């Protein structure tokens, strides 16, 4: 039942429960995206594992989140169990063999996998605002902050960099508002409080360097299998917004970095987005529209996106329309919303005259699904009631010792496990403040000494003091507690030149659909 160029999903059944025919997912349509839905305990994780194994066996790298820890077993060879061999016999799967697959474990917290990070700058203002659940005024301030950083040559790598920049903006809100638009100190304060909450929830583990390289999740092993990247998400799910934002950032990075390939014979990467409802819950319209745009366009870059969720209503219709390969497990219909979900799921399939989809969906057994994939010229196949094949890898989690052994043999061992804290916005702003403070102290000492010769006039820059000699200027400079104080004429001139150069560099920084940096 194994065929080249296809992934064997299972076998469909006739109304009398006899086996009808094998069901496949054609690899050349694997980048047309997909959807796996069903209530808790109906077999979604096993279906995800079967698809991931099939893509990996075909040499396609896979990225998937492991919400419960069950998916980690894909790294170990399966073991003969009664329910597995029984299912293989039921569907006539005589070629069934156990296998293990190359896996790289990732974890934002570095506990169950290699550390995975990005920088504040790479995430961009849109996704950061989403992560912080920012209001419209706050989102405006965040956008201004990125504009100042991009134009001023201030690398935003981690939370302390962004906090330092916000401090500077708050202290110089009046001057900066004249150039960039209104910067409310109240909005700056709210953003700073939100950053503190993020830090307490573990976001500081996510922001920093070394940042994840997309090439490291697009590897193939020595035996030609596609590497399966498994993100340990059990702890991450304690902060659902961070989980959803991270996966959305990764999808954005794939979109921005990968070249156009058209319609390849098989995908370049398959991306499984588990608990997909977290991506769209309370998402602003602009974000939903851009996700739809990314999903629609990323297909031509060879990336297939598969959403895994309990209810098809969790995915907006505009995104749902882009998902060509579908596996619908059982749904419960006890409430009006659940009944609507059943009707919606049934209506999205190409009807099968042999049965009524809406009726069958509520009666499917565990490990059974309504399956429809793209075939021929990309048209959806007639929906079939399908028994999902048993996986070749282990069904169930690895032990901690087994996970550690796999991590110790990982191709990225030692690449991401240590933090790097290079010079960035925090250090640059601190250095500028110290230089301005030292210059101000030297100026005050000169003024207090006996006057000899003429004094030198100067000018001031927003937030960095100046060299004017009027009492008001001196009083304001002394009154500031921030440290951004007076500087000499020479320093001001040097800063003006540096700002000009930084602005020219900043103009080369271009952000993509979801705000992440284009390279």
Steps between C-alpha positions, in 0.01 A plus 500: 500500500809724500532700177776731381407867505211443740439476875282209606243637747271202550224300336146616433198286582175425326164548677508129599842562665693300240826652375454724197844626389823650634504879552805705416631855521680585177837660581478744209192648671656490848568875487130573444458500879268294716273471801471234770204549734307303758398489863743408777592131497390426144849438359623835364854454641537158337385644167754780539769240573403292196523806273830614656649151453382490139653836415825414679527166319463690173792729593287799603603684821219545753440746783235414761407611850463228765228620734466192722839335451349210304660594168853453636462124449545550126876501570489138624424183308144380546424196711257217415174562681166332456306809395764589238519157338122470515456828312756391240306177446168687483616712209705230327828679567735209431803732450477630857844535659633682804748781450660796675547849365770768535382759753637829634335606825447873563381682809468873571606430858790269412372219722373235257681614189750742355432865574308678227504878491448801283578867550255782564609658170431184301158451652387847395241742637183321384573167667646663811183709538296181460709326765443789740129532416571867433228757443500714185685794664753260653551330164573842351770565761651154434518579129673831574748319725596265217529794262739681737704182550518419129604854407728558799711186471373362832483119486198369694601151607335430834250647747752726673581663165136579437453621858797736467362642177160555662668683788672730254171561314315577822762749615504675162136455404442867409795533263445159338126562459581796276689269265313167517152581626343495844688298759290485813690441823197308623524262200874460557432413864234245403737332257769484766256331739404252228868422444537427871211254480658333196828468684327334796331258259833390355522712183856602589600143406366557149663833417874504449783345304600276336179527300358191332620445144230377265752267336523302826136391478533408132754220528503147361676210671769273357242238401301756300220544755378852566597623846200540731527803729286446809429803720438407864191710568355355821649779715468758223124441493480666841534821297280434194561841346878448505451155343284633217723803440812286483353264240367794302844663510656178372247483218581863417874425494443212259297725276760778496812287462409222259516555124213440258496142368154477341350151528778253589464122490492503879499774767819662624357499854175406670391705801242362747322768705341314794233672713445734206209678670755682717626679191163652416343553844440875542740571213456846346363508147827621352688202644243249373518657154877475495497139621262422214740672261800306630315167480393576144844609378731266691379207290710624208807485726448128551368517857189310604313625809275252684270636771406261780208599721184364661242693305502614135333822616828587675648591162364805313318421175755696295779275632285186493450547127877460446521155664480227237582179693264419786450237769189547714480287814188467711321809630251517783177689437356577842483879470378732221859603422608136473204423276601791278857366491372162380304664219797719407736200488253299292446783252871544432539149356427381150189287572500122487163359386556192715447682833400825666810685629320684781367172642826309466713771666325450834534119479864458404706274724843574647762494225238542231455813291332646196786555256518707184825586321588675178536282193529519120522872415472612858129430541387361837418132509161369606497476878555151637443346841855387579675288760832673564805275462713423808821703537842344449660690788413457865154607609559687825773715654871436537657468841722786621809282452404416141436866423839597642677237290341636183590857595862395563517372140322801352649675194448835677657395831676801657378747238207648692554385856707799623378862510687772310466857625672729249488878493150618423254779579537461878879546493494770230243712682682453831829603339344810345345594833834455681683707241241778526514489883882515499493792258247681718712442813807632324308805380372575850854471637620742236225748582579488871870564438632859445393614155787547258442596140175477314246225534395273217142499381323181387169337431289220651357172372173343625566284802877548505541846654691787342763767556284812532605722791161645592379426851183328382696252288733423790210457738321256272818306437571467870140413579491192279541174686535291183865568431428624147658842564726769354776430253769705327477660159744243359295210637183653363658535157624140512155383601347691209734323258431164664126561476532577129691178437259297716206643311652394171552152637150500647347566163637162388298323770183366342227314683270241352129421522506413870764758592803271519825615341570409140856384441 
